[in-house]
Amino acid sequence: RWFSGGMVITLRVLFIPILNPAGIFDKTRSNANGVDLNRNWPRPDGVADHWLPISGTPNPRLPWYRGPEPLSEPESRAILSVLEDRPPVAMLDLHSSGEILIYPWTSKAEPPPDEAGYWQMIDAFRARQ
């Protein structure tokens, strides 16, 4: 809690340092079942599949294997449970391997409706580097 312009601001930050310990141990992006957890989520409405393999592929031999079905992995279901219990106002997904800040989404050509807010966060991170 802090004061800003005479108002009390409350901020709750949830930090999950490691979601995929098996992947870290095996030095791979996949979990113990060979599933890329970043791609084990339901696709947005209107997106049946995507031509770009890094958006998630049904091929288990590729590193972006999305799993047999969305949310098939316990790690994905655990995160979903946290998000349902405490719906976020904003979410950052930091990937150390690529030094990138990802914002939604890779399965649609058009930008997300709140793209300007994501660019503000990106610019704030760049300014602090």
Buried (B, 14 or more C-beta within 10 A) or exposed (E): EEEEEEEEEEEEEEEEEEBBEBBEEEEBBBBBBBBBBBBBBEBEEEEEEBEEBEBBBEEEEEBBBBBEEBBEBEBBEEBBEEEEEEEEEEEEEEEEEEEEBEBBBEBBEEEEEEEEEBEEBBEEEEEEE
